[in-house]
Amino acid sequence: MTIDITPKKGISYVTNSAGKRTALMLDLKNKVIRELAEDLLDNLAIIERQNETSRPFEEIDSEILAKIARKNG
């Protein structure tokens, strides 16, 4: 395994013995890269949840308000 430093600051590729890129390393200290990584993770979460059934906002809102009312006595 080797690390190929690219001209793009904060982005490095990990390659296998054949020189094929197998992984990506991101420098999360770089604000732009960190924000892009967060966006990528958000999009992955959306994709994972796209087949979940949806519920009306009013139903969820009522449940939350009922929980708050019970908590506050």
TABEL-V494116 format. One record per residue. N is the residue number from 1. SS is DSSP state (H for helix, E for strand, C for the rest). Layout:
BEGIN
n: (N,N)
ss: (SS,SS)
END
This chain:
BEGIN
n: (1,2,3,4,5,6,7,8,9,10,11,12,13,14,15,16,17,18,19,20,21,22,23,24,25,26,27,28,29,30,31,32,33,34,35,36,37,38,39,40,41,42,43,44,45,46,47,48,49,50,51,52,53,54,55,56,57,58,59,60,61,62,63,64,65,66,67,68,69,70,71,72,73)
ss: (C,E,E,E,E,C,C,C,C,C,E,E,E,E,E,C,C,C,C,C,E,E,E,E,E,E,C,C,C,C,H,H,H,H,H,H,H,H,H,H,H,H,H,H,H,H,H,H,H,C,C,C,C,C,C,C,H,H,H,H,H,H,H,H,H,H,H,H,H,H,H,H,C)
END
